Every structure is written in C-alpha cells, then in structure tokens.
Amino acid sequence: MEKVRRFGLYPWFEEHGVHLVHSDDLDAWRALGPYGRVFELLGEEGEYLALGYGDQIFWVRPELWRELRDVPFGVGDRVQTQDRIEGIIYEALWHHQHEQAFYLILKQGRRTTKRYSKYDLT
C-alpha cells in the first residue's frame, strides 16, 4: 500500500516566537523564509512535527501547521510538463488568492521562472 503524502503550510513569522521552531533548526528556518512555502509532513516526534522541504528537515511545534488538501507534489519530486519535458521541483509555494499550490521546476539543469500548477504536471 502506498503511503499517503501530507502537505501543508507553516506560516511562521518571528513575531510568533522562536519557541515554535527547534533551536537546532532556527537559523536555517529563518534563512528559508517559510511563509508561503508548501512543506511535506514527514512525521511527529514528541512535541515536534518534522517538515520536509526538499532535502531539508525542520522540527517545529504543531501550533501553526495547516494541512492542505489536493497537493500532489513536493520539493525534489520528479515531474513531467505537458510538453513532455522532465524536471525536478525546486520550489513549492502557495498562492493564497487562488488557494492552490504552484511549482517552480528545474528543467535540463536550469531553474525556470514559469509557475506550474498540479494540472500542468504529471
């Protein structure tokens, strides 16, 4: 049976408090700028959730976690565009106005700036 992947938002700003992010991850978390990014929920341990963003894992408290529905891809996933070009997702972001994820992909070794929705990728 295939594991169901879970994605969501963690709209943290400094004003929410540094206590919400594990102290070992705080510098990398700040550098990433988590607001508007779509994270994959990798698990839970003690009082923390493990959120993945590509090859990065961040430990955060669950208070701000907001799970999203119908998000099929995460950072690092291999995808194919409608014109059959393969790529790797390097950014998974949330469009608040349209309430859907959009993706930026690495095609043929180059970062694209075109935004792709789940409908544009397989």
N, CA, C and O atoms as CSV, one atom per row, in Angstrom:
chain,resi,resn,atom,element,x,y,z
A,1,MET,N,N,0.845,-1.184,0.000
A,1,MET,CA,C,0.000,0.000,0.000
A,1,MET,C,C,0.890,1.246,0.000
A,1,MET,O,O,1.838,1.343,0.779
A,2,GLU,N,N,0.577,2.180,-0.867
A,2,GLU,CA,C,1.356,3.403,-0.989
A,2,GLU,C,C,1.002,4.373,0.137
A,2,GLU,O,O,-0.168,4.579,0.460
A,3,LYS,N,N,2.044,4.961,0.725
A,3,LYS,CA,C,1.852,5.911,1.809
A,3,LYS,C,C,1.244,7.207,1.265
A,3,LYS,O,O,1.691,7.728,0.243
A,4,VAL,N,N,0.244,7.711,1.943
A,4,VAL,CA,C,-0.374,8.968,1.558
A,4,VAL,C,C,0.517,10.114,2.042
A,4,VAL,O,O,0.835,10.222,3.226
A,5,ARG,N,N,0.898,10.940,1.119
A,5,ARG,CA,C,1.744,12.084,1.467
A,5,ARG,C,C,0.858,13.220,1.948
A,5,ARG,O,O,-0.239,13.438,1.434
A,6,ARG,N,N,1.361,13.944,2.951
A,6,ARG,CA,C,0.603,15.061,3.522
A,6,ARG,C,C,1.424,16.335,3.391
A,6,ARG,O,O,2.606,16.373,3.733
A,7,PHE,N,N,0.771,17.373,2.888
A,7,PHE,CA,C,1.426,18.655,2.674
A,7,PHE,C,C,0.664,19.742,3.411
A,7,PHE,O,O,-0.524,19.608,3.703
A,8,GLY,N,N,1.378,20.824,3.706
A,8,GLY,CA,C,0.708,21.921,4.389
A,8,GLY,C,C,1.579,23.157,4.478
A,8,GLY,O,O,2.685,23.218,3.940
A,9,LEU,N,N,1.035,24.137,5.177
A,9,LEU,CA,C,1.701,25.409,5.373
A,9,LEU,C,C,2.096,25.557,6.838
A,9,LEU,O,O,1.442,25.019,7.731
A,10,TYR,N,N,3.157,26.282,7.059
A,10,TYR,CA,C,3.560,26.651,8.409
A,10,TYR,C,C,3.907,28.142,8.362
A,10,TYR,O,O,5.073,28.515,8.233
A,11,PRO,N,N,2.866,28.995,8.469
A,11,PRO,CA,C,3.034,30.434,8.231
A,11,PRO,C,C,3.692,31.170,9.402
A,11,PRO,O,O,3.088,32.046,10.021
A,12,TRP,N,N,4.902,30.808,9.682
A,12,TRP,CA,C,5.640,31.365,10.820
A,12,TRP,C,C,6.326,32.670,10.468
A,12,TRP,O,O,6.942,32.814,9.412
A,13,PHE,N,N,6.202,33.601,11.374
A,13,PHE,CA,C,6.994,34.828,11.365
A,13,PHE,C,C,7.657,34.940,12.727
A,13,PHE,O,O,7.197,34.335,13.696
A,14,GLU,N,N,8.713,35.694,12.805
A,14,GLU,CA,C,9.466,35.878,14.048
A,14,GLU,C,C,8.542,36.264,15.214
A,14,GLU,O,O,8.761,35.840,16.349
A,15,GLU,N,N,7.522,37.061,14.929
A,15,GLU,CA,C,6.594,37.512,15.975
A,15,GLU,C,C,5.833,36.367,16.636
A,15,GLU,O,O,5.354,36.506,17.762
A,16,HIS,N,N,5.721,35.233,15.939
A,16,HIS,CA,C,5.045,34.079,16.528
A,16,HIS,C,C,5.857,33.471,17.664
A,16,HIS,O,O,5.305,32.808,18.542
A,17,GLY,N,N,7.151,33.694,17.645
A,17,GLY,CA,C,8.016,33.201,18.710
A,17,GLY,C,C,8.966,32.120,18.234
A,17,GLY,O,O,8.590,31.214,17.491
A,18,VAL,N,N,10.207,32.236,18.682
A,18,VAL,CA,C,11.223,31.257,18.291
A,18,VAL,C,C,10.999,29.915,18.974
A,18,VAL,O,O,11.569,28.907,18.555
A,19,HIS,N,N,10.176,29.887,20.020
A,19,HIS,CA,C,9.897,28.633,20.720
A,19,HIS,C,C,9.167,27.615,19.831
A,19,HIS,O,O,9.133,26.428,20.153
A,20,LEU,N,N,8.587,28.070,18.721
A,20,LEU,CA,C,7.851,27.163,17.835
A,20,LEU,C,C,8.755,26.356,16.906
A,20,LEU,O,O,8.316,25.372,16.311
A,21,VAL,N,N,10.004,26.767,16.783
A,21,VAL,CA,C,10.964,26.093,15.902
A,21,VAL,C,C,12.090,25.544,16.767
A,21,VAL,O,O,12.602,26.239,17.645
A,22,HIS,N,N,12.472,24.301,16.520
A,22,HIS,CA,C,13.554,23.704,17.296
A,22,HIS,C,C,14.806,24.568,17.168
A,22,HIS,O,O,15.137,25.034,16.078
A,23,SER,N,N,15.488,24.777,18.272
A,23,SER,CA,C,16.652,25.683,18.293
A,23,SER,C,C,17.743,25.261,17.312
A,23,SER,O,O,18.454,26.118,16.787
A,24,ASP,N,N,17.892,23.958,17.051
A,24,ASP,CA,C,18.893,23.488,16.091
A,24,ASP,C,C,18.560,23.889,14.655
A,24,ASP,O,O,19.448,23.937,13.803
A,25,ASP,N,N,17.290,24.177,14.384
A,25,ASP,CA,C,16.830,24.477,13.023
A,25,ASP,C,C,16.551,25.959,12.777
A,25,ASP,O,O,16.281,26.362,11.646
A,26,LEU,N,N,16.616,26.756,13.820
A,26,LEU,CA,C,16.157,28.137,13.731
A,26,LEU,C,C,16.882,28.968,12.673
A,26,LEU,O,O,16.229,29.689,11.918
A,27,ASP,N,N,18.192,28.888,12.598
A,27,ASP,CA,C,18.931,29.691,11.612
A,27,ASP,C,C,18.562,29.301,10.180
A,27,ASP,O,O,18.330,30.169,9.339
A,28,ALA,N,N,18.507,28.001,9.904
A,28,ALA,CA,C,18.151,27.533,8.555
A,28,ALA,C,C,16.696,27.871,8.232
A,28,ALA,O,O,16.365,28.190,7.090
A,29,TRP,N,N,15.837,27.801,9.237
A,29,TRP,CA,C,14.422,28.126,9.075
A,29,TRP,C,C,14.246,29.595,8.698
A,29,TRP,O,O,13.492,29.930,7.784
A,30,ARG,N,N,14.947,30.455,9.411
A,30,ARG,CA,C,14.904,31.890,9.092
A,30,ARG,C,C,15.438,32.150,7.682
A,30,ARG,O,O,14.871,32.944,6.932
A,31,ALA,N,N,16.522,31.482,7.335
A,31,ALA,CA,C,17.134,31.668,6.017
A,31,ALA,C,C,16.187,31.220,4.898
A,31,ALA,O,O,16.151,31.831,3.830
A,32,LEU,N,N,15.431,30.166,5.144
A,32,LEU,CA,C,14.485,29.675,4.142
A,32,LEU,C,C,13.341,30.660,3.938
A,32,LEU,O,O,12.904,30.878,2.808
A,33,GLY,N,N,12.856,31.251,5.014
A,33,GLY,CA,C,11.672,32.107,4.908
A,33,GLY,C,C,10.449,31.246,4.653
A,33,GLY,O,O,10.006,31.149,3.508
A,34,PRO,N,N,9.889,30.620,5.674
A,34,PRO,CA,C,8.864,29.592,5.481
A,34,PRO,C,C,7.498,30.072,5.004
A,34,PRO,O,O,6.719,29.274,4.483
A,35,TYR,N,N,7.190,31.357,5.169
A,35,TYR,CA,C,5.840,31.817,4.829
A,35,TYR,C,C,5.560,31.598,3.340
A,35,TYR,O,O,6.334,32.023,2.483
A,36,GLY,N,N,4.444,30.930,3.049
A,36,GLY,CA,C,4.026,30.696,1.671
A,36,GLY,C,C,4.622,29.466,1.020
A,36,GLY,O,O,4.310,29.161,-0.131
A,37,ARG,N,N,5.475,28.757,1.737
A,37,ARG,CA,C,6.070,27.534,1.186
A,37,ARG,C,C,5.212,26.328,1.580
A,37,ARG,O,O,4.621,26.294,2.660
A,38,VAL,N,N,5.159,25.354,0.692
A,38,VAL,CA,C,4.402,24.128,0.941
A,38,VAL,C,C,5.381,23.063,1.435
A,38,VAL,O,O,6.294,22.660,0.714
A,39,PHE,N,N,5.180,22.618,2.663
A,39,PHE,CA,C,6.033,21.616,3.300
A,39,PHE,C,C,5.362,20.254,3.275
A,39,PHE,O,O,4.137,20.146,3.212
A,40,GLU,N,N,6.188,19.220,3.326
A,40,GLU,CA,C,5.659,17.868,3.472
A,40,GLU,C,C,5.785,17.453,4.927
A,40,GLU,O,O,6.847,17.594,5.533
A,41,LEU,N,N,4.704,16.944,5.481
A,41,LEU,CA,C,4.725,16.431,6.848
A,41,LEU,C,C,5.360,15.046,6.823
A,41,LEU,O,O,4.800,14.109,6.254
A,42,LEU,N,N,6.523,14.924,7.437
A,42,LEU,CA,C,7.270,13.672,7.403
A,42,LEU,C,C,7.024,12.797,8.622
A,42,LEU,O,O,7.215,11.582,8.567
A,43,GLY,N,N,6.604,13.406,9.715
A,43,GLY,CA,C,6.365,12.632,10.916
A,43,GLY,C,C,6.225,13.518,12.131
A,43,GLY,O,O,6.166,14.745,12.044
A,44,GLU,N,N,6.174,12.848,13.269
A,44,GLU,CA,C,5.985,13.534,14.530
A,44,GLU,C,C,6.827,12.827,15.579
A,44,GLU,O,O,6.879,11.598,15.622
A,45,GLU,N,N,7.472,13.598,16.406
A,45,GLU,CA,C,8.256,13.008,17.489
A,45,GLU,C,C,8.166,13.928,18.693
A,45,GLU,O,O,8.566,15.091,18.642
A,46,GLY,N,N,7.634,13.383,19.773
A,46,GLY,CA,C,7.468,14.196,20.971
A,46,GLY,C,C,6.563,15.375,20.691
A,46,GLY,O,O,5.448,15.215,20.193
A,47,GLU,N,N,7.046,16.550,21.010
A,47,GLU,CA,C,6.231,17.754,20.821
A,47,GLU,C,C,6.502,18.468,19.501
A,47,GLU,O,O,6.100,19.619,19.331
A,48,TYR,N,N,7.179,17.801,18.564
A,48,TYR,CA,C,7.544,18.430,17.302
A,48,TYR,C,C,7.024,17.658,16.096
A,48,TYR,O,O,6.873,16.437,16.129
A,49,LEU,N,N,6.757,18.408,15.034
A,49,LEU,CA,C,6.480,17.835,13.725
A,49,LEU,C,C,7.751,17.952,12.898
A,49,LEU,O,O,8.501,18.917,13.039
A,50,ALA,N,N,7.992,16.978,12.040
A,50,ALA,CA,C,9.109,17.046,11.092
A,50,ALA,C,C,8.540,17.470,9.750
A,50,ALA,O,O,7.725,16.767,9.152
A,51,LEU,N,N,8.985,18.636,9.286
A,51,LEU,CA,C,8.534,19.156,7.996
A,51,LEU,C,C,9.673,19.095,7.004
A,51,LEU,O,O,10.784,19.536,7.298
A,52,GLY,N,N,9.403,18.550,5.829
A,52,GLY,CA,C,10.407,18.447,4.789
A,52,GLY,C,C,10.198,19.490,3.709
A,52,GLY,O,O,9.074,19.797,3.313
A,53,TYR,N,N,11.321,20.025,3.246
A,53,TYR,CA,C,11.309,20.929,2.093
A,53,TYR,C,C,12.528,20.550,1.282
A,53,TYR,O,O,13.631,21.030,1.541
A,54,GLY,N,N,12.326,19.685,0.298
A,54,GLY,CA,C,13.464,19.135,-0.428
A,54,GLY,C,C,14.270,18.251,0.504
A,54,GLY,O,O,13.717,17.385,1.181
A,55,ASP,N,N,15.589,18.470,0.540
A,55,ASP,CA,C,16.427,17.647,1.408
A,55,ASP,C,C,16.587,18.246,2.812
A,55,ASP,O,O,17.357,17.734,3.624
A,56,GLN,N,N,15.865,19.320,3.089
A,56,GLN,CA,C,15.912,19.939,4.408
A,56,GLN,C,C,14.773,19.410,5.279
A,56,GLN,O,O,13.657,19.206,4.801
A,57,ILE,N,N,15.063,19.193,6.543
A,57,ILE,CA,C,14.045,18.785,7.510
A,57,ILE,C,C,14.084,19.769,8.666
A,57,ILE,O,O,15.144,20.082,9.207
A,58,PHE,N,N,12.896,20.251,9.031
A,58,PHE,CA,C,12.762,21.208,10.121
A,58,PHE,C,C,11.824,20.639,11.172
A,58,PHE,O,O,10.800,20.035,10.853
A,59,TRP,N,N,12.190,20.841,12.425
A,59,TRP,CA,C,11.365,20.402,13.542
A,59,TRP,C,C,10.659,21.618,14.115
A,59,TRP,O,O,11.297,22.573,14.558
A,60,VAL,N,N,9.314,21.570,14.101
A,60,VAL,CA,C,8.503,22.689,14.566
A,60,VAL,C,C,7.379,22.169,15.457
A,60,VAL,O,O,6.974,21.011,15.357
A,61,ARG,N,N,6.890,23.031,16.317
A,61,ARG,CA,C,5.721,22.683,17.140
A,61,ARG,C,C,4.466,22.766,16.261
A,61,ARG,O,O,4.432,23.549,15.312
A,62,PRO,N,N,3.456,21.985,16.560
A,62,PRO,CA,C,2.293,21.863,15.670
A,62,PRO,C,C,1.327,23.052,15.641
A,62,PRO,O,O,0.399,23.061,14.832
A,63,GLU,N,N,1.523,24.042,16.494
A,63,GLU,CA,C,0.534,25.111,16.635
A,63,GLU,C,C,0.157,25.818,15.331
A,63,GLU,O,O,-1.015,26.140,15.138
A,64,LEU,N,N,1.097,26.066,14.447
A,64,LEU,CA,C,0.815,26.816,13.220
A,64,LEU,C,C,0.586,25.932,11.988
A,64,LEU,O,O,0.280,26.445,10.911
A,65,TRP,N,N,0.730,24.629,12.133
A,65,TRP,CA,C,0.582,23.719,10.996
A,65,TRP,C,C,-0.831,23.791,10.437
A,65,TRP,O,O,-1.810,23.704,11.177
A,66,ARG,N,N,-0.926,23.952,9.121
A,66,ARG,CA,C,-2.209,23.961,8.423
A,66,ARG,C,C,-2.115,22.999,7.252
A,66,ARG,O,O,-1.460,23.277,6.248
A,67,GLU,N,N,-2.777,21.871,7.400
A,67,GLU,CA,C,-2.726,20.859,6.344
A,67,GLU,C,C,-3.538,21.300,5.127
A,67,GLU,O,O,-4.596,21.916,5.251
A,68,LEU,N,N,-3.012,20.967,3.951
A,68,LEU,CA,C,-3.652,21.306,2.689
A,68,LEU,C,C,-4.176,20.036,2.031
A,68,LEU,O,O,-3.633,18.950,2.233
A,69,ARG,N,N,-5.213,20.181,1.259
A,69,ARG,CA,C,-5.758,19.053,0.504
A,69,ARG,C,C,-5.373,19.191,-0.957
A,69,ARG,O,O,-5.130,20.288,-1.459
A,70,ASP,N,N,-5.326,18.075,-1.607
A,70,ASP,CA,C,-5.153,18.045,-3.055
A,70,ASP,C,C,-3.848,18.690,-3.521
A,70,ASP,O,O,-3.813,19.397,-4.528
A,71,VAL,N,N,-2.786,18.434,-2.773
A,71,VAL,CA,C,-1.446,18.882,-3.167
A,71,VAL,C,C,-0.655,17.617,-3.512
A,71,VAL,O,O,-0.320,16.843,-2.616
A,72,PRO,N,N,-0.356,17.396,-4.782
A,72,PRO,CA,C,0.243,16.132,-5.197
A,72,PRO,C,C,1.769,16.070,-5.181
A,72,PRO,O,O,2.337,14.979,-5.201
A,73,PHE,N,N,2.443,17.224,-5.147
A,73,PHE,CA,C,3.892,17.228,-5.305
A,73,PHE,C,C,4.582,18.035,-4.212
A,73,PHE,O,O,3.993,18.924,-3.598
A,74,GLY,N,N,5.852,17.697,-3.989
A,74,GLY,CA,C,6.686,18.440,-3.064
A,74,GLY,C,C,8.038,18.723,-3.688
A,74,GLY,O,O,8.356,18.228,-4.769
A,75,VAL,N,N,8.825,19.523,-2.996
A,75,VAL,CA,C,10.160,19.873,-3.472
A,75,VAL,C,C,10.996,18.601,-3.616
A,75,VAL,O,O,11.015,17.749,-2.728
A,76,GLY,N,N,11.679,18.494,-4.744
A,76,GLY,CA,C,12.512,17.329,-5.019
A,76,GLY,C,C,11.839,16.276,-5.872
A,76,GLY,O,O,12.502,15.362,-6.362
A,77,ASP,N,N,10.532,16.387,-6.060
A,77,ASP,CA,C,9.811,15.401,-6.875
A,77,ASP,C,C,10.156,15.578,-8.352
A,77,ASP,O,O,10.302,16.694,-8.852
A,78,ARG,N,N,10.283,14.436,-9.033
A,78,ARG,CA,C,10.471,14.441,-10.486
A,78,ARG,C,C,9.097,14.526,-11.125
A,78,ARG,O,O,8.176,13.793,-10.763
A,79,VAL,N,N,8.979,15.436,-12.081
A,79,VAL,CA,C,7.701,15.648,-12.760
A,79,VAL,C,C,7.934,15.763,-14.258
A,79,VAL,O,O,9.067,15.857,-14.729
A,80,GLN,N,N,6.823,15.751,-14.994
A,80,GLN,CA,C,6.888,15.946,-16.436
A,80,GLN,C,C,5.861,17.015,-16.806
A,80,GLN,O,O,4.718,16.976,-16.350
A,81,THR,N,N,6.282,17.967,-17.636
A,81,THR,CA,C,5.380,19.028,-18.078
A,81,THR,C,C,4.506,18.513,-19.215
A,81,THR,O,O,4.730,17.420,-19.735
A,82,GLN,N,N,3.516,19.302,-19.593
A,82,GLN,CA,C,2.614,18.907,-20.674
A,82,GLN,C,C,3.341,18.753,-22.003
A,82,GLN,O,O,2.902,17.995,-22.868
A,83,ASP,N,N,4.464,19.475,-22.173
A,83,ASP,CA,C,5.250,19.309,-23.402
A,83,ASP,C,C,6.278,18.176,-23.271
A,83,ASP,O,O,7.234,18.088,-24.042
A,84,ARG,N,N,6.054,17.322,-22.280
A,84,ARG,CA,C,6.835,16.091,-22.052
A,84,ARG,C,C,8.291,16.334,-21.660
A,84,ARG,O,O,9.138,15.464,-21.863
A,85,ILE,N,N,8.582,17.486,-21.110
A,85,ILE,CA,C,9.930,17.751,-20.607
A,85,ILE,C,C,9.960,17.397,-19.129
A,85,ILE,O,O,9.102,17.817,-18.353
A,86,GLU,N,N,10.964,16.616,-18.758
A,86,GLU,CA,C,11.097,16.215,-17.364
A,86,GLU,C,C,11.808,17.288,-16.565
A,86,GLU,O,O,12.658,18.015,-17.080
A,87,GLY,N,N,11.444,17.370,-15.303
A,87,GLY,CA,C,12.069,18.339,-14.420
A,87,GLY,C,C,11.975,17.900,-12.977
A,87,GLY,O,O,11.379,16.874,-12.652
A,88,ILE,N,N,12.579,18.704,-12.120
A,88,ILE,CA,C,12.549,18.460,-10.673
A,88,ILE,C,C,12.026,19.725,-10.009
A,88,ILE,O,O,12.488,20.827,-10.304
A,89,ILE,N,N,11.075,19.563,-9.124
A,89,ILE,CA,C,10.520,20.717,-8.409
A,89,ILE,C,C,11.565,21.267,-7.452
A,89,ILE,O,O,12.103,20.532,-6.624
A,90,TYR,N,N,11.856,22.571,-7.565
A,90,TYR,CA,C,12.805,23.186,-6.635
A,90,TYR,C,C,12.124,24.180,-5.696
A,90,TYR,O,O,12.731,24.605,-4.713
A,91,GLU,N,N,10.895,24.555,-5.972
A,91,GLU,CA,C,10.109,25.391,-5.063
A,91,GLU,C,C,8.661,24.936,-5.128
A,91,GLU,O,O,8.115,24.725,-6.212
A,92,ALA,N,N,8.039,24.785,-3.959
A,92,ALA,CA,C,6.609,24.505,-3.859
A,92,ALA,C,C,6.025,25.630,-3.013
A,92,ALA,O,O,6.342,25.769,-1.832
A,93,LEU,N,N,5.174,26.420,-3.636
A,93,LEU,CA,C,4.667,27.635,-2.994
A,93,LEU,C,C,3.145,27.649,-3.018
A,93,LEU,O,O,2.516,26.933,-3.797
A,94,TRP,N,N,2.570,28.462,-2.166
A,94,TRP,CA,C,1.121,28.538,-2.058
A,94,TRP,C,C,0.635,29.878,-2.581
A,94,TRP,O,O,1.134,30.932,-2.187
A,95,HIS,N,N,-0.341,29.826,-3.469
A,95,HIS,CA,C,-0.972,31.033,-3.994
A,95,HIS,C,C,-2.215,31.272,-3.136
A,95,HIS,O,O,-3.229,30.592,-3.293
A,96,HIS,N,N,-2.126,32.237,-2.239
A,96,HIS,CA,C,-3.212,32.458,-1.277
A,96,HIS,C,C,-4.512,32.900,-1.947
A,96,HIS,O,O,-5.592,32.495,-1.516
A,97,GLN,N,N,-4.428,33.708,-2.972
A,97,GLN,CA,C,-5.637,34.194,-3.636
A,97,GLN,C,C,-6.366,33.059,-4.366
A,97,GLN,O,O,-7.592,32.971,-4.308
A,98,HIS,N,N,-5.614,32.194,-5.050
A,98,HIS,CA,C,-6.230,31.082,-5.784
A,98,HIS,C,C,-6.382,29.825,-4.935
A,98,HIS,O,O,-7.005,28.851,-5.358
A,99,GLU,N,N,-5.806,29.855,-3.736
A,99,GLU,CA,C,-5.844,28.726,-2.805
A,99,GLU,C,C,-5.404,27.422,-3.461
A,99,GLU,O,O,-6.107,26.412,-3.426
A,100,GLN,N,N,-4.214,27.479,-4.062
A,100,GLN,CA,C,-3.630,26.277,-4.644
A,100,GLN,C,C,-2.112,26.389,-4.675
A,100,GLN,O,O,-1.546,27.482,-4.647
A,101,ALA,N,N,-1.479,25.239,-4.733
A,101,ALA,CA,C,-0.023,25.196,-4.816
A,101,ALA,C,C,0.417,25.495,-6.239
A,101,ALA,O,O,-0.287,25.195,-7.203
A,102,PHE,N,N,1.590,26.091,-6.348
A,102,PHE,CA,C,2.241,26.212,-7.644
A,102,PHE,C,C,3.703,25.852,-7.463
A,102,PHE,O,O,4.248,25.919,-6.361
A,103,TYR,N,N,4.322,25.470,-8.563
A,103,TYR,CA,C,5.657,24.890,-8.513
A,103,TYR,C,C,6.598,25.569,-9.498
A,103,TYR,O,O,6.200,25.989,-10.584
A,104,LEU,N,N,7.847,25.664,-9.089
A,104,LEU,CA,C,8.921,26.081,-9.980
A,104,LEU,C,C,9.790,24.849,-10.187
A,104,LEU,O,O,10.091,24.134,-9.231
A,105,ILE,N,N,10.193,24.596,-11.423
A,105,ILE,CA,C,10.949,23.373,-11.681
A,105,ILE,C,C,12.289,23.651,-12.340
A,105,ILE,O,O,12.511,24.671,-12.992
A,106,LEU,N,N,13.148,22.698,-12.132
A,106,LEU,CA,C,14.471,22.679,-12.748
A,106,LEU,C,C,14.327,21.839,-14.007
A,106,LEU,O,O,14.065,20.638,-13.927
A,107,LYS,N,N,14.497,22.471,-15.187
A,107,LYS,CA,C,14.389,21.749,-16.460
A,107,LYS,C,C,15.744,21.776,-17.143
A,107,LYS,O,O,16.333,22.836,-17.352
A,108,GLN,N,N,16.218,20.607,-17.482
A,108,GLN,CA,C,17.501,20.472,-18.175
A,108,GLN,C,C,18.606,21.241,-17.448
A,108,GLN,O,O,19.439,21.906,-18.063
A,109,GLY,N,N,18.583,21.127,-16.126
A,109,GLY,CA,C,19.625,21.744,-15.304
A,109,GLY,C,C,19.472,23.230,-15.054
A,109,GLY,O,O,20.327,23.841,-14.412
A,110,ARG,N,N,18.395,23.822,-15.551
A,110,ARG,CA,C,18.198,25.267,-15.362
A,110,ARG,C,C,16.901,25.546,-14.606
A,110,ARG,O,O,15.873,24.907,-14.832
A,111,ARG,N,N,16.984,26.513,-13.709
A,111,ARG,CA,C,15.793,26.924,-12.959
A,111,ARG,C,C,14.862,27.713,-13.870
A,111,ARG,O,O,15.285,28.647,-14.551
A,112,THR,N,N,13.616,27.334,-13.873
A,112,THR,CA,C,12.618,28.065,-14.636
A,112,THR,C,C,11.926,29.068,-13.724
A,112,THR,O,O,11.942,28.914,-12.503
A,113,THR,N,N,11.330,30.078,-14.302
A,113,THR,CA,C,10.547,31.037,-13.532
A,113,THR,C,C,9.054,30.869,-13.823
A,113,THR,O,O,8.222,31.506,-13.177
A,114,LYS,N,N,8.719,30.030,-14.775
A,114,LYS,CA,C,7.311,29.759,-15.083
A,114,LYS,C,C,6.689,29.014,-13.906
A,114,LYS,O,O,7.276,28.078,-13.363
A,115,ARG,N,N,5.512,29.438,-13.531
A,115,ARG,CA,C,4.768,28.771,-12.464
A,115,ARG,C,C,3.924,27.645,-13.052
A,115,ARG,O,O,3.204,27.841,-14.031
A,116,TYR,N,N,4.019,26.492,-12.457
A,116,TYR,CA,C,3.239,25.336,-12.893
A,116,TYR,C,C,2.245,24.973,-11.802
A,116,TYR,O,O,2.579,25.000,-10.618
A,117,SER,N,N,1.039,24.639,-12.194
A,117,SER,CA,C,0.060,24.123,-11.243
A,117,SER,C,C,0.075,22.604,-11.328
A,117,SER,O,O,0.763,22.032,-12.173
A,118,LYS,N,N,-0.675,21.960,-10.463
A,118,LYS,CA,C,-0.745,20.498,-10.499
A,118,LYS,C,C,-1.311,20.006,-11.821
A,118,LYS,O,O,-1.034,18.880,-12.234
A,119,TYR,N,N,-2.098,20.836,-12.486
A,119,TYR,CA,C,-2.698,20.452,-13.765
A,119,TYR,C,C,-1.693,20.460,-14.910
A,119,TYR,O,O,-1.923,19.840,-15.949
A,120,ASP,N,N,-0.586,21.157,-14.720
A,120,ASP,CA,C,0.438,21.259,-15.751
A,120,ASP,C,C,1.490,20.145,-15.654
A,120,ASP,O,O,2.334,20.010,-16.540
A,121,LEU,N,N,1.439,19.355,-14.586
A,121,LEU,CA,C,2.489,18.386,-14.306
A,121,LEU,C,C,1.938,16.991,-14.082
A,121,LEU,O,O,0.806,16.815,-13.631
A,122,THR,N,N,2.755,16.011,-14.404
A,122,THR,CA,C,2.401,14.625,-14.091
A,122,THR,C,C,3.581,13.987,-13.388
A,122,THR,O,O,3.521,12.813,-13.023
